[in-house]
Each structure stands twice: as structure tokens, then as C-alpha cells.
Amino acid sequence: MQSGHFPIMSKTGDALSAAADLSATSRRPIELSIVIPAFNEETAIVQTINEVRSALAGVTPDFEIIVVDDGSKDRTSATAETTGVRVLSNRTNMGYGASLKRGVAASDSTYVAIIDADGTYPASNLPKMLEIARSVDMVVGARPSSMANVPLIRRPAKFILNNFANFLARQKIPDLNSGLRVFRRSALIPFVPLLPRGFSFTTTITLCMICSDLAVEYVPIEYRRRIGKSSMKATDFLRFLLLVLRAIVLFSPLRVFLPLGGILFLLGMIKFSYDVTIGNISESAILGILAAIMIWSLGLLADMIARLHFRR
């Protein structure tokens, strides 16, 4: 009786083992997730989805498309669902960055790509960017420096913002806030809690990765005229500037504190030198020098905290 029992158990064990292997294979993470945030993009969303599918067909069969409808007032969500892609819907308008973070959290892939839903970024660049991403941490689709197809009202703000970020980051950034990117998931996830809910998501992740000395590559792309109306406001420019400053202070605080302290020290010394000539040292000269020393001290402390907290 017992002699016939063991072979039966062995066969059952083999079957269970094979089922477990099959289950593990089915749970294997896909290679690429493409997250498309959309707000009132009913007229453009289907074209964007079709372009992404066409670009990746034959390149990698292992990809998924996730559309995050950010509380649209039109039929963006219903229109996207007709294409068969995965659609997530926010009950209210939470912001561009919040939608991207939700899409990233819902994905399970080795690489994550983002692309705007308004038709401005050509999805045909995704295969090339994915190939480059296999050896770097982030690949950015860099728009032409001529800013063609960028609305005239946004060009001065974009110019100032880019140059401000270049100065603080101590390097030339070809495109600070491009909406077409491919990330290595393991490099992106640690920074997600730091990323904002609004349009400055892309600006912040650029500075986070550059200031952390991660490998970032830029691929020149065409930038097309958008379909529909932009939801970006003029007041977003000030938020961008503040966010660039905050990101630099977080990762490379001496880049901000040293020049600021240097200006105060120089003003204090100029006033001190003038006071010496008239034989009366004023309080403002002393305060300028002391303020510079205090700011430098705060900068050194912030730099030490940043190095300990973000040491990789």
C-alpha cells in the first residue's frame, strides 16, 4: 500500500512544482511601463496611445500603457478605455506630478517611460531611449534649443528657469522639464517621495538625478505643436524657480549658501573699509560680516546633512 503511495505523491509534487514555476513566470515584471498623464485630452489621447503602440511594436512585446486621467471634465477617460489600455482615474484634478506618481506606483516594470498626452512629443523616440536606458539611469528627450512650437509667452520664463538651474547645478542641462523620459525604475523610486504634485515633477527629478551624480543622457527630439489647450498657468513660473532652489538646497546646499554668504561678506567688508577711513566702525559692517559667517555655517551643516541622508 505504501509502495504505491510515494510515486503518486511524486507526480503530484512535480505538478505542483510546474504550476509554481508557471505562476512565477506569469508574475515576472514586464520590461517597460509607459505612463501617460492626461487632463482634458479627449482629442489627443487616442493618437498618443496609437503612436506609442506603433513605436514599440516589434521592438519589445513586453510593455504596458497606463493612462492616468487627472479628473478631466471631458471624455478623456472613456476615450482612452476604448483603446484597451489600462486607465486610472483621479476623482479630482490632483496635478501632473501626482498623476505620474500614481501611474508609476501602479506599474511593475524594469523601466518606466513618461510621455505627455497632448501630441507634442513623438513616441517614435521611445525604442532608442529604451536601448540607452539599459546602460544609464534616465534618458531625456531634449527639445530643440530654438524652442520652436513653445508658446511665445512661455519662452522668457523658460529661458530664465533653464539658466538659473544650469548655474545652480553647475552644468549645462539641455532640457530641464521635458515630458518625454525613460527611467531605470530602481533609480527613480528613491526620489518619488520628494517629487511634487504639479508640473515641476520633471524639473525636480532632473535636478535630483543630476545632483546625485546618476547617469543621465539626452536624446534630441522634435517638439510638435500641441493638440488642444495647455493647462499650464503663468504663475507656475514662480513655483518652478522656488522648486529649483529647494532641490539644489536639498542636494547641494553649498551651491546656494556660499555665494549668498560671499555677497554679504563682500558688502560688510566694503562698509568696514569705508568706516575705517572715517574712523567710525558702524554696526551694519559688523552685522554684514557676522551674517556671512552664520550663512556659511548653516551651509556647511546643510551639506553635512545632505551627504549623510542621500549618500548612495
C-alpha positions in Angstrom: 0.0 0.0 0.0 2.8 2.4 1.0 4.9 1.4 -2.0 2.2 2.7 -4.4 1.8 5.9 -2.4 5.1 7.6 -3.0 5.0 7.6 -6.8 1.6 9.3 -6.7 2.9 12.0 -4.3 5.9 12.4 -6.6 3.8 13.1 -9.6 1.6 15.5 -7.6 4.7 17.2 -6.4 6.0 17.6 -9.9 2.7 19.0 -11.0 2.7 21.5 -8.1 6.3 22.5 -8.9 5.5 23.0 -12.6 2.4 25.1 -11.6 4.6 27.2 -9.2 7.1 27.8 -12.0 4.3 28.8 -14.4 2.9 31.1 -11.8 6.3 32.7 -11.1 6.8 33.2 -14.8 3.4 34.9 -15.2 4.3 37.3 -12.3 7.6 38.2 -14.0 7.8 42.1 -14.2 7.4 43.4 -17.7 10.2 45.4 -19.2 8.6 48.8 -19.8 5.6 50.7 -18.5 4.6 53.9 -20.3 2.7 56.3 -18.1 0.6 58.9 -19.9 -0.9 61.7 -17.6 -3.9 63.3 -19.2 -6.2 66.2 -18.3 -8.9 67.2 -20.8 -7.1 65.4 -23.7 -10.0 63.8 -25.3 -9.0 64.9 -28.8 -5.4 63.7 -28.5 -5.2 60.7 -26.2 -6.1 58.0 -28.8 -3.5 59.4 -31.2 -0.8 59.3 -28.5 -1.7 55.8 -27.4 -1.6 54.6 -31.0 1.8 56.2 -31.6 3.2 54.6 -28.5 2.0 51.1 -29.6 3.2 51.6 -33.2 6.7 52.8 -32.0 7.2 49.8 -29.6 5.6 47.1 -31.9 8.4 44.7 -32.9 10.8 46.3 -30.5 9.7 44.9 -27.2 6.4 42.9 -26.8 6.9 43.2 -23.1 5.3 46.6 -22.3 2.2 48.2 -20.9 0.5 51.5 -21.3 -1.1 53.2 -18.3 -3.2 56.3 -18.8 -3.9 58.4 -15.7 -6.9 60.7 -16.2 -6.4 63.6 -13.8 -10.1 64.5 -13.1 -10.8 65.5 -16.7 -14.1 67.4 -17.4 -14.4 65.8 -20.9 -14.4 62.2 -22.1 -10.7 61.6 -21.8 -11.1 58.5 -19.6 -13.8 56.9 -21.6 -12.0 57.6 -24.9 -8.7 56.1 -23.6 -10.6 52.9 -22.4 -11.8 52.3 -26.0 -8.1 51.5 -26.9 -7.8 48.7 -24.4 -5.1 50.2 -22.3 -5.1 50.4 -18.5 -6.8 53.6 -17.3 -6.6 55.0 -13.8 -8.9 58.0 -13.0 -8.4 60.6 -10.3 -11.7 61.8 -8.8 -10.4 65.4 -8.8 -7.6 67.3 -10.5 -4.6 66.3 -8.4 -1.8 67.6 -10.7 0.6 66.4 -13.3 3.2 65.1 -10.9 0.6 63.4 -8.7 -0.8 61.6 -11.8 2.7 60.5 -12.8 3.4 59.2 -9.3 0.1 57.2 -9.3 1.0 55.7 -12.7 4.5 54.7 -11.5 3.1 53.2 -8.3 0.6 51.1 -10.3 3.3 49.8 -12.7 5.6 46.8 -12.1 8.4 47.0 -14.7 12.2 47.3 -15.0 11.9 50.6 -16.9 9.3 53.4 -16.7 8.6 55.9 -19.5 6.5 59.0 -19.4 5.0 60.9 -22.3 2.5 63.8 -22.4 -0.9 63.1 -23.9 -1.1 66.3 -26.0 0.8 65.0 -29.0 3.8 67.3 -28.6 6.3 64.5 -28.0 7.0 61.9 -30.8 6.7 58.4 -29.4 8.9 57.1 -32.2 11.9 58.0 -30.0 11.0 55.5 -27.3 12.8 52.5 -28.7 16.1 54.4 -29.0 15.6 55.8 -25.5 14.8 52.4 -24.0 18.0 51.0 -25.5 20.1 53.8 -24.0 18.3 53.4 -20.6 19.7 49.9 -20.3 23.1 51.4 -19.5 22.1 54.7 -17.7 19.6 55.8 -15.1 17.5 58.3 -17.0 17.1 59.2 -20.7 15.5 62.6 -21.5 14.1 63.6 -24.9 15.7 67.0 -25.3 13.7 69.6 -27.3 15.4 72.0 -29.7 17.1 74.9 -28.0 15.3 77.2 -30.5 12.1 76.4 -28.5 10.1 76.0 -31.7 6.4 75.4 -31.1 6.8 76.6 -27.4 4.3 79.4 -26.9 5.9 82.9 -27.1 4.5 83.9 -23.7 6.4 80.9 -22.0 9.8 81.4 -23.7 11.2 84.2 -21.5 10.3 82.2 -18.3 11.7 79.0 -19.8 15.0 80.8 -20.7 15.4 82.3 -17.2 14.5 79.0 -15.5 16.9 76.9 -17.5 19.8 79.3 -17.0 19.1 79.5 -13.2 19.1 75.7 -13.0 22.3 75.5 -15.1 24.0 77.8 -12.7 22.9 76.0 -9.5 23.5 72.6 -10.9 27.0 73.6 -12.3 26.4 72.1 -15.7 24.5 72.6 -18.9 21.1 70.9 -18.8 19.9 70.6 -22.4 16.2 70.3 -21.4 15.2 70.8 -17.8 11.5 69.9 -17.9 11.0 67.7 -21.0 7.9 65.5 -20.7 9.4 62.5 -22.6 11.7 60.3 -20.5 12.7 56.8 -19.8 13.8 55.8 -16.3 15.5 52.8 -14.7 12.9 52.0 -12.1 15.4 51.3 -9.4 16.9 54.8 -9.9 13.5 56.6 -10.0 11.8 55.1 -6.9 14.0 56.5 -4.2 13.2 60.1 -5.3 9.4 59.7 -5.7 8.6 60.9 -2.2 10.5 64.1 -2.9 8.7 64.8 -6.2 5.9 67.5 -6.3 2.3 67.1 -7.4 2.4 69.8 -10.1 4.1 70.4 -13.4 7.5 70.8 -11.7 7.7 67.0 -11.4 10.1 66.8 -14.4 12.2 69.7 -13.3 12.7 68.2 -9.8 13.6 64.7 -11.0 16.1 66.2 -13.4 17.9 68.1 -10.6 17.6 65.1 -8.2 19.4 62.7 -10.5 22.0 65.2 -11.7 22.8 66.4 -8.2 23.0 62.7 -7.0 25.6 62.0 -9.8 23.4 59.5 -11.5 23.9 58.8 -15.2 21.6 61.0 -17.3 21.6 61.0 -21.1 19.8 63.4 -23.6 18.4 62.4 -26.9 17.5 65.2 -29.4 13.8 65.1 -30.4 11.3 67.0 -32.4 8.8 69.1 -30.4 5.4 69.4 -32.1 2.6 71.8 -31.6 0.2 70.6 -29.0 -3.3 69.3 -29.7 -5.9 71.2 -27.6 -5.3 73.9 -24.9 -2.5 73.9 -22.3 -3.5 73.8 -18.7 -0.2 75.4 -17.5 -0.5 78.9 -15.9 1.8 81.9 -15.9 2.1 81.7 -12.1 3.7 78.2 -12.4 7.0 80.0 -13.3 7.5 81.3 -9.8 6.8 77.8 -8.4 9.4 76.4 -10.8 12.0 78.9 -9.6 11.3 78.1 -5.9 11.4 74.4 -6.6 14.7 74.6 -8.4 16.1 76.4 -5.4 14.7 73.9 -3.0 16.1 71.0 -4.9 19.6 72.4 -5.1 19.5 73.3 -1.3 18.4 69.7 -0.6 21.2 68.0 -2.6 23.9 70.6 -3.0 23.3 73.4 -0.4 26.8 75.0 -0.6 25.9 76.0 -4.1 23.4 78.4 -2.6 24.8 79.3 0.8 28.4 80.0 -0.3 27.5 82.7 -2.9 24.9 84.2 -0.6 27.3 84.4 2.3 30.0 85.8 -0.1 27.8 88.7 -1.2 27.0 89.6 2.5 30.7 89.3 3.4 31.8 91.5 0.5 29.2 94.2 1.4 30.3 94.0 5.0 34.0 94.4 4.1 33.3 97.3 1.8 31.4 99.1 4.5 34.1 98.2 7.0 36.8 99.6 4.8 34.8 102.8 4.3 34.2 103.1 8.1 38.0 102.7 8.8 38.7 105.8 6.6 36.3 107.9 8.6 37.4 106.4 11.9 34.0 105.0 12.9 33.1 101.3 12.6 29.4 101.0 12.1 27.0 98.2 13.2 26.0 97.4 9.6 29.6 96.5 8.7 29.8 94.1 11.6 26.4 92.7 11.0 27.2 92.0 7.3 30.3 90.1 8.2 28.6 88.1 11.0 25.6 87.3 8.8 28.0 85.9 6.2 29.7 83.7 8.8 26.3 82.4 10.0 25.1 81.6 6.5 28.3 79.8 5.7 27.9 77.8 8.9 24.4 76.9 8.0 25.5 75.9 4.6 28.2 73.6 6.0 25.7 72.0 8.3 23.1 71.5 5.5 25.8 70.0 3.3 26.8 67.5 6.0 23.1 66.5 6.5 22.6 66.1 2.7 25.7 63.9 2.4 24.6 61.7 5.3 21.0 61.5 4.2 21.5 61.0 0.4 24.7 59.0 0.5 24.3 56.2 -2.1 
